[in-house]
Amino acid sequence: MAAEGAGGLRFLALDPEARALGLRPGEPLGRVRARIGVPLQVHPADPDSDRAALLRLCRWAEGYAPGVAPFGPAEAADGFYIDVAGASHLRGGEGPLVDDLAGRLARSKIPARIALADTPGGAFALARYGASDRVIVPPGGAAEPLRALPVEALRLDPGTVSGLRRLGLRRVGEIDALARGPLARRFGEALLLRLDQAMGRRPEPLAPLTAEAAYRAARGFLDPIGRQSDIVVTARLLMAEIAPRLERDGLGACALRLVLYRVDGVMRVLDLGLSWPERCPERVAALVSLRLDRLGAGLDAGFGFETVALTVTVTGALSARQTELGAAPEGDGIDALADALAQRLGRPLLRLGARASHIPERAAQPLPWTRAPTSWPDHRPPRPLVLFPRGEAALDVLSTVPEGPPRRFRWRARIHAIVHAEGPERIAAEWWHAPGAARDYYRVECEAGRRLWLYRDGPHAPGRPAAWFVHGVFA
């Protein structure tokens, strides 16, 4: 299998017959054909199909333990980890579990090298570079066999490996025996991190598959990234990878989670909410950029992020829409503004929505912003633009008719004389919530031109005049 690389096509994977001829991954195809006279069957690489096959295999492996994580680019993306802690007894122990896994893979004609160790880094190194294709290391015993392995077993980038070999450092034990300060200055923190992770001195959290793996994409980096522009570009590429799957299912993303895995094992999680299902990579990248702008130095990239993952956590139906012949560009309008403000402010935007209640202070409720708001009843009389959470007392009320509207009252330390009044509109209490008197609402206009919404709380009684309250202000 070959793919385009530096200088033309290069081998990515080889079968046993090709390896028997002395071929190695990474060699240029043209040079190999000039060197050997044996006809070669070369197939173009298909990374998407390879990734899908690996994910299917990971799903199958969840029958052994729920914690299954596929290899990333640093591990050549050709295997997976299984965290069998607490689950090996279900297969009779660690040895029988490894034997059963190897046997089932062999019956499916899937070649595999399996290693069981205390750490993911140690298991990877022993599986890839160990002397046997089936290794079980007792607890705490991984350090000694690791020291004899080549430096490539530490999952380092090719530049670091070349630099170590130029210094004559070819084994993991030779690196572990040197002073750490000069190594960090020469090769960076990533070398010491990988060494400590393999030896079990630093934790290495795995990112197991989730239920949303169908709408998830991740990208690893041999050289960790930390600049905001690099993270935004990566988010756009990941969304571009997820978008065809969403389009195939007629869905869009309503909420996304961007996870940044730092080289020291710390994760930064950014949750993004959208007001409408979306699958446009440019719009998602713009929202990520706004969120990172707000975080600023709070992002704390440390020594950089080695993996970036984007997961669609909430989906919604999204039908096909026209993108040419005069259609409005994606991301225009109030929805794009609402999403942008949500990322800038760091909290979701709210809007008022109708609630099934005829009591004014209960008839509205805050709801998350969406493009299609809930419909409001159209049979009610006009309501004020400003509605107070609770009525404010109107004092010294003068009324010519006990059951009629007031002619004058004092509110907020001012006397208001009424020149026009409309009403009443009677609103009874909701007996299933709490008993109470009926309210008679009036729309009144003062001499100063202010239009208010007043109500009388219950009828007049001998020796007990009804209380009046101002509940809102009309525009």
C-alpha positions in Angstrom: 0.0 0.0 0.0 1.4 3.4 -1.0 0.6 7.1 -0.6 1.9 10.4 -1.9 4.9 11.6 0.1 8.1 13.5 -0.2 9.6 12.6 -3.5 6.6 10.7 -4.9 4.8 7.6 -3.8 6.1 5.8 -0.7 5.1 2.6 1.0 2.8 2.8 4.0 2.1 -0.9 4.7 3.6 -4.2 3.4 2.5 -7.8 3.5 4.9 -10.6 4.7 6.0 -11.4 1.2 7.1 -7.8 0.6 8.9 -7.7 3.9 10.7 -10.9 3.0 12.2 -9.1 0.0 13.7 -6.5 2.4 11.2 -3.7 1.8 10.4 -1.3 4.6 7.6 1.2 5.1 8.6 4.7 4.0 10.7 3.6 1.0 10.1 5.4 -2.3 8.2 3.2 -4.7 10.3 4.3 -7.7 13.5 3.4 -6.0 12.3 0.0 -5.0 11.1 -0.9 -8.5 14.5 0.1 -9.9 16.2 -2.0 -7.3 14.3 -5.3 -7.5 13.0 -7.2 -10.5 10.0 -8.8 -8.8 6.6 -7.4 -10.0 4.9 -5.6 -7.2 1.2 -5.2 -6.6 0.7 -1.7 -5.2 -2.7 -0.5 -3.9 -3.5 3.2 -3.1 -3.9 4.1 0.5 -7.4 4.7 1.8 -7.0 6.3 5.2 -10.7 6.9 5.7 -11.5 3.2 5.2 -8.6 2.2 7.4 -9.9 4.4 10.2 -13.4 3.1 9.8 -12.1 -0.5 10.0 -10.0 0.3 13.1 -13.1 1.8 14.8 -15.1 -1.3 14.0 -12.4 -3.4 15.5 -12.3 -1.3 18.6 -16.1 -1.7 19.0 -15.6 -5.4 18.8 -12.8 -5.3 21.4 -15.2 -3.6 23.9 -16.4 -7.1 24.6 -13.2 -7.6 26.6 -13.4 -4.2 28.5 -15.3 -1.0 28.1 -12.1 1.2 27.9 -10.9 0.8 24.3 -8.9 3.6 22.7 -7.6 3.5 19.1 -4.0 4.4 18.3 -3.3 7.9 17.2 -0.8 9.2 14.6 2.0 8.9 17.1 1.4 5.1 17.2 0.9 4.9 13.4 -2.9 4.5 13.9 -2.7 0.8 13.4 -3.8 -0.7 16.7 -5.7 0.0 19.9 -5.4 0.0 23.7 -7.7 -2.1 26.0 -7.8 -1.1 29.6 -8.4 -4.5 31.2 -8.0 -3.3 34.8 -10.9 -4.8 36.7 -12.1 -6.8 33.8 -9.5 -9.6 33.2 -11.1 -11.9 35.8 -14.1 -12.2 33.5 -11.9 -14.1 31.1 -10.2 -16.2 33.7 -7.2 -13.8 34.2 -4.8 -11.9 32.2 -3.2 -14.9 30.5 -6.4 -16.5 29.3 -7.7 -13.0 28.1 -4.6 -12.5 25.9 -4.8 -16.0 24.6 -8.5 -15.6 23.7 -7.9 -12.2 22.1 -5.0 -13.5 20.0 -6.9 -16.7 19.0 -10.0 -14.8 17.8 -7.9 -12.3 15.8 -6.0 -15.2 14.2 -9.2 -17.0 13.2 -10.3 -13.8 11.5 -6.9 -13.6 9.7 -6.0 -10.4 11.4 -2.2 -10.4 12.3 -1.6 -8.9 15.7 1.1 -8.4 18.3 -0.2 -8.2 21.8 1.5 -6.9 25.0 0.0 -6.5 28.5 1.8 -4.0 30.7 1.1 -1.4 33.5 1.2 1.6 31.2 -0.1 2.3 27.6 3.3 3.4 26.6 4.9 0.3 27.9 2.3 -2.0 26.3 2.8 -0.2 22.9 6.6 -0.4 23.0 6.6 -4.2 23.9 3.9 -5.0 21.3 5.6 -3.1 18.5 9.3 -3.8 19.3 9.3 -6.7 21.7 11.0 -10.0 21.0 7.7 -12.0 21.0 4.3 -11.3 19.4 2.6 -12.1 22.8 4.1 -10.5 25.9 2.7 -10.4 29.5 4.7 -8.3 31.9 4.0 -8.8 35.7 3.0 -5.7 37.6 5.8 -3.3 38.1 8.1 -5.3 35.8 7.9 -3.3 32.6 10.9 -1.0 33.2 13.6 -3.7 32.6 12.4 -5.1 29.2 11.7 -1.5 28.1 15.4 -0.5 28.5 16.5 -3.0 25.9 14.1 -1.6 23.2 15.1 0.9 20.5 14.3 4.6 21.0 11.5 4.4 18.4 9.5 2.5 21.0 8.9 5.7 22.9 6.6 7.1 20.1 8.9 10.0 19.3 8.9 12.1 16.1 11.4 11.1 13.4 13.5 14.3 14.0 14.0 13.4 17.7 14.8 9.8 16.8 17.4 10.9 14.3 19.0 13.3 16.7 19.3 10.6 19.4 20.9 8.2 17.0 23.4 10.8 15.9 24.5 11.0 19.5 24.8 7.3 19.7 21.7 6.7 21.8 19.9 3.7 20.4 18.2 2.1 23.4 15.7 3.4 25.8 17.9 2.4 28.7 20.7 4.6 27.4 18.4 7.6 27.4 17.0 6.8 30.9 20.6 6.7 32.3 21.4 10.3 31.2 20.8 13.5 33.1 17.4 14.9 32.4 18.3 18.6 32.2 20.5 18.4 29.1 18.1 16.0 27.4 15.2 18.5 27.9 17.3 21.4 26.6 18.4 19.5 23.5 15.2 17.6 22.6 12.4 19.3 24.5 10.0 18.1 27.2 8.2 15.7 24.8 11.1 13.2 25.1 11.1 13.1 28.9 7.3 12.9 28.9 7.2 9.8 26.6 9.9 8.2 28.6 8.2 8.8 31.9 4.8 7.6 30.5 6.3 4.3 29.3 8.1 3.8 32.7 4.9 4.6 34.7 6.3 7.8 36.3 3.7 10.0 34.8 0.0 9.2 34.0 -1.2 8.7 30.5 -4.9 9.1 30.3 -6.6 7.3 27.4 -9.4 8.7 25.3 -11.8 5.8 25.0 -14.5 5.6 22.4 -17.8 7.2 23.2 -21.3 6.7 22.0 -20.8 9.7 19.7 -17.8 8.1 17.9 -19.8 8.2 14.6 -19.6 11.9 14.7 -16.2 12.3 16.2 -12.8 13.1 14.7 -9.4 13.5 16.2 -6.0 14.5 15.0 -2.6 13.9 16.7 0.6 15.8 16.3 4.2 14.6 16.5 5.1 18.2 17.3 2.6 19.5 19.9 0.7 22.7 18.9 -0.2 25.6 21.1 -1.0 28.6 19.0 -4.6 29.7 18.7 -4.5 29.8 14.9 -3.3 26.1 14.7 -6.2 25.0 17.0 -8.7 26.8 14.9 -7.4 25.3 11.7 -7.5 21.9 13.3 -11.1 22.4 14.4 -12.1 23.3 10.9 -10.4 20.2 9.4 -12.1 18.0 12.0 -15.5 19.4 11.3 -14.9 19.0 7.6 -14.2 15.3 8.3 -17.4 14.9 10.4 -19.7 16.9 8.1 -20.1 14.2 5.4 -21.3 11.7 8.0 -23.8 14.2 9.3 -25.0 15.0 5.8 -25.4 11.3 5.0 -27.8 11.0 8.0 -29.6 14.3 7.4 -28.3 15.8 10.7 -26.5 18.8 11.9 -24.6 19.6 15.0 -26.5 21.5 17.8 -23.7 21.1 20.3 -20.0 20.2 20.0 -17.2 19.4 22.4 -13.6 20.3 21.5 -11.1 18.4 23.7 -7.4 19.5 23.8 -5.0 16.9 25.2 -1.9 18.5 26.6 1.4 16.5 26.5 1.4 16.3 30.3 -1.9 14.5 30.4 -4.1 17.6 31.2 -7.3 18.0 29.1 -8.9 21.3 28.2 -12.6 20.9 27.2 -14.5 23.5 25.3 -18.3 23.0 24.8 -19.9 24.9 22.0 -23.6 25.4 21.6 -25.4 26.4 18.4 -28.8 27.9 17.9 -29.6 25.7 14.9 -28.3 22.4 13.5 -25.1 23.2 11.6 -22.4 21.3 9.7 -20.4 24.2 8.1 -16.7 23.8 9.0 -16.1 27.6 8.6 -18.8 28.5 11.1 -17.6 26.0 13.7 -14.0 27.3 13.3 -15.2 30.9 13.8 -17.0 29.9 17.0 -13.9 28.1 18.2 -11.8 31.2 17.5 -14.2 33.4 19.5 -14.1 31.0 22.4 -10.3 31.0 22.4 -10.2 34.8 22.2 -12.2 35.0 25.4 -10.0 32.4 27.1 -6.8 34.2 26.2 -4.0 33.1 28.5 -6.5 31.0 30.4 -6.1 28.3 27.7 -2.7 27.4 29.2 -1.2 25.3 26.4 1.8 24.4 28.6 4.2 22.4 26.4 1.5 22.1 23.7 -1.4 19.9 22.8 -0.6 16.6 21.2 -4.1 15.6 20.3 -7.2 17.6 19.3 -10.6 15.9 19.2 -14.0 17.2 18.1 -17.2 15.4 19.0 -20.8 16.2 18.1 -22.7 15.8 21.4 -26.1 16.9 20.3 -27.6 16.5 16.8 -30.7 17.9 15.1 -32.5 17.3 11.8 -31.1 19.4 9.0 -32.6 19.1 5.5 -30.7 19.9 2.4 -30.6 23.6 1.5 -29.7 25.5 -1.6 -26.1 26.9 -1.6 -26.1 28.6 -5.0 -28.3 30.7 -7.3 -28.8 33.6 -4.9 -29.1 31.6 -1.7 -28.1 33.5 1.4 -24.5 32.7 2.6 -24.3 30.3 5.6 -23.9 31.8 8.9 -25.7 35.1 8.2 -28.4 36.7 10.3 -29.5 36.8 13.9 -28.5 33.1 14.5 -24.8 33.7 13.7 -24.9 36.8 16.0 -26.4 34.8 18.8 -23.8 32.1 18.6 -21.0 34.5 18.4 -22.2 36.4 21.5 -22.6 33.1 23.3 -18.9 32.3 22.7 -17.8 35.8 23.6 -19.7 35.9 26.8 -18.9 32.3 27.8 -22.5 31.4 28.5 -25.5 30.4 26.4 -27.9 33.1 25.3 -31.5 33.0 26.5 -34.8 34.2 25.1 -38.3 34.4 26.6 -40.6 31.6 25.7 -44.3 31.1 26.4 -45.5 28.9 29.2 -49.0 27.5 29.7 -50.2 29.9 32.3 -52.5 32.9 32.2 -50.9 34.5 35.3 -48.7 37.3 33.8 -45.6 36.6 35.9 -45.8 32.9 35.1 -46.7 33.1 31.4 -43.0 33.5 30.3 -39.9 31.5 31.0 -36.2 31.8 29.9 -35.3 29.3 27.2 -32.0 28.6 25.3 -31.8 30.6 22.2 -33.0 28.8 19.1 -33.8 29.9 15.6 -37.4 28.9 15.9 -38.8 30.3 19.1 -41.9 29.0 20.8 -45.1 30.6 19.5 -47.0 33.0 21.8 -50.8 32.9 22.1 -52.4 35.4 19.9 -55.8 35.6 21.7 -54.6 37.6 24.7 -55.1 41.4 25.0 -51.9 43.5 24.6 -49.2 43.0 27.3 -46.7 45.6 28.5 -43.2 45.7 27.0 -41.7 45.8 30.5 -43.3 43.3 33.0 -42.1 43.5 36.6 -41.4 40.2 38.3 -44.0 41.1 40.9 -46.4 44.0 41.2 -45.2 47.2 42.8 -47.6 48.8 45.3 -49.6 51.8 44.2 -50.5 53.9 47.3 -53.1 56.6 48.1 -55.3 55.4 45.3 -58.3 57.7 44.6 -61.2 56.1 42.7 -64.6 57.6 42.0 -66.2 54.2 41.6 -65.1 51.5 44.1 -64.9 48.8 41.4 -63.7 51.1 38.7 -60.2 52.3 37.6 -58.2 54.7 39.8 -58.1 58.4 39.0 -54.9 59.2 40.9 -52.3 57.2 42.8 -48.8 57.4 44.1 -46.1 55.2 42.7 -42.3 55.4 43.1 -42.6 58.6 45.2 -44.6 60.4 42.4 -48.3 61.3 42.0 -49.8 60.0 38.8 -53.1 61.5 37.5 -55.0 59.2 35.1 -56.4 60.7 31.9 -57.5 57.5 30.2 -58.2 53.9 31.3 -59.1 50.7 29.5 -60.4 47.6 31.3 -60.9 45.7 33.3 -59.4 42.3 32.2 -60.1 39.8 34.9 -57.5 37.1 35.6 -58.4 34.5 38.1 -55.9 32.7 40.3 -54.7 29.2 39.3 -56.2 27.0 42.0 -53.9 24.1 41.2 -50.9 26.3 42.2 -52.2 28.3 45.1 -55.5 29.9 46.0 -55.9 33.6 45.7 -58.2 36.5 44.7 -58.9 37.4 41.1 -57.1 40.4 39.6 -58.7 43.2 37.6 -56.1 44.7 35.2 -56.4 48.2 33.6 -54.3 49.8 30.9 -54.0 53.5 32.0 -52.3 56.6 30.6 -51.0 59.3 32.9 -50.9 63.1 32.3 -47.2 62.8 31.7 -47.9 60.3 28.8 -46.7 57.2 30.6 -48.8 54.1 30.0 -49.0 51.6 32.9 -50.5 48.3 33.6 -52.3 48.2 37.0 -54.3 45.6 38.7 -56.6 45.5 41.7 -56.0 42.5 43.9 -59.4 41.3 44.8 -62.7 43.2 45.3 -63.4 45.9 47.9 -64.7 44.9 51.2 -66.3 46.9 54.0 -63.4 48.4 56.0 -60.8 46.9 53.7 -60.2 48.7 50.4 -58.6 46.6 47.7 -54.9 46.8 47.1 -53.6 48.2 43.8 -50.3 47.3 42.1 -48.4 48.5 39.0 -47.3 45.4 37.1 -45.8 46.8 33.9 -45.0 49.7 31.6 -46.2 49.9 27.9 -43.9 51.3 25.3 
